[in-house]
Amino acid sequence: MSVIVVEFITLDGVVEDPDGSGGTAGGGWAFRHGREAVSGDKFRLGALLDTGVLLFGRTTWELFAKLWPGRTGEFADRLNNAAKLVASRTLHDVSAWQNSALLQGELTDAVEREERDVIVIGSVEVAKQLARHGLVDEYRLLVFPSVAGAGRRLFDDVVHFDPVSTTRVGPANLGIYRTS
């Protein structure tokens, strides 16, 4: 089992509001490069969507639950059919998006018990909490040629990685990194 964090990220490390739905001053930085820049399986998850489990925080899950259920196509079908866990203390109903379930117990304990690969999409606070406990094995970062200047960042401390690969994906670069 591996824990994989996938994020859209700017050159200056900001992960907040890539689509502009958060209404931040610098939001929408990923979507400024066009829909093609963010559509499809940009993180090269492939079969992991069939065999693993997606892990979301409440905010990201609510956004995705509004956007994805009505979409079709190879990637949308895989995402919609994937098993999903939602880490939330306030949500009680996750029926808006198929195959979603509320995470039972504490986040880190539940992830440590999980037998499937866990893919954290967005959900910055979930990713940070797992990283603080040494549970993240891999980061897949789609780096856009933008500088947001301000906003939440994925990394607050010094972190060292082992680079696995870098691939140009439209206007962005997909970097895959393993934790040391």
Rosetta blueprint (number, residue, H / E / L):
1 M L
2 S L
3 V E
4 I E
5 V E
6 V E
7 E E
8 F E
9 I E
10 T E
11 L L
12 D L
13 G L
14 V E
15 V L
16 E L
17 D L
18 P L
19 D L
20 G L
21 S L
22 G L
23 G L
24 T L
25 A L
26 G L
27 G L
28 G L
29 W L
30 A L
31 F H
32 R H
33 H H
34 G L
35 R H
36 E H
37 A H
38 V L
39 S L
40 G L
41 D L
42 K L
43 F L
44 R L
45 L L
46 G L
47 A L
48 L H
49 L H
50 D H
51 T H
52 G L
53 V E
54 L E
55 L E
56 F E
57 G E
58 R H
59 T H
60 T H
61 W H
62 E H
63 L H
64 F H
65 A H
66 K H
67 L H
68 W L
69 P L
70 G L
71 R L
72 T L
73 G L
74 E H
75 F H
76 A H
77 D H
78 R H
79 L H
80 N H
81 N H
82 A L
83 A E
84 K E
85 L E
86 V E
87 A E
88 S L
89 R L
90 T L
91 L L
92 H L
93 D L
94 V L
95 S L
96 A L
97 W L
98 Q L
99 N L
100 S E
101 A E
102 L E
103 L L
104 Q L
105 G L
106 E L
107 L H
108 T H
109 D H
110 A H
111 V H
112 E H
113 R H
114 E L
115 E L
116 R L
117 D L
118 V E
119 I E
120 V E
121 I E
122 G L
123 S L
124 V H
125 E H
126 V H
127 A H
128 K H
129 Q H
130 L H
131 A H
132 R H
133 H L
134 G L
135 L L
136 V L
137 D L
138 E E
139 Y E
140 R E
141 L E
142 L E
143 V E
144 F E
145 P L
146 S L
147 V L
148 A L
149 G L
150 A L
151 G L
152 R L
153 R E
154 L L
155 F L
156 D L
157 D L
158 V L
159 V L
160 H L
161 F E
162 D E
163 P E
164 V E
165 S E
166 T E
167 T E
168 R E
169 V E
170 G L
171 P L
172 A E
173 N E
174 L E
175 G E
176 I E
177 Y E
178 R E
179 T E
180 S L
